[in-house]
């Protein structure tokens, strides 16, 4: 038997917030730029701060977000896990919202959503 939601969860305001949350998240994203380039991704990985734990490789992950793409660049350790910043414990990464990627990245992605850089 599933528990019934609390009466407070049934208020019109709560229902409205639940229904509009995905739209609010979409609207809070920055406006996508035209294109992410291969050169920009390589430059990001090459500019790694040597004071931080050394990555073994980089990863570029893409996900559809509305009519654009969210491209996330991550540093990976020897086990393939994303590297966190030792001070903040947040992932060492950068996300770019773009309508497309250049031809070099498109060729590397092919029909996948992940590129690994050694």
Long-range contacts (C-beta under 8 A, 24 or more apart in sequence): 26-65, 26-66, 29-65, 29-66, 29-70, 29-97, 30-97, 31-97, 32-66, 32-67, 32-68, 32-69, 32-97, 32-98, 32-99, 33-96, 33-97, 33-98, 33-99, 34-98, 34-99, 34-100, 35-98, 35-99, 35-100, 35-101, 35-102, 36-69, 36-71, 36-96, 36-98, 36-100, 36-101, 36-102, 36-105, 37-101, 37-102, 37-104, 37-105, 38-101, 38-102, 38-104, 38-105, 38-108, 40-96, 41-71, 41-73, 41-105, 41-117, 42-117, 44-73, 44-94, 45-73, 45-75, 45-117, 48-75, 52-83, 52-85, 52-86, 52-92, 53-77, 53-83, 53-86, 55-83, 55-92, 56-118, 57-116, 57-117, 57-118, 58-116, 58-117, 59-114, 59-115, 59-116, 59-117, 60-105, 60-114, 60-115, 60-117, 61-113, 61-114, 62-101, 62-109, 62-113, 62-114, 63-113, 65-97, 67-99, 68-97, 68-98, 68-99, 69-97, 69-98, 69-99, 69-100, 69-101, 70-95, 70-96, 70-97, 71-95, 71-96, 71-97, 71-98, 71-101, 76-116
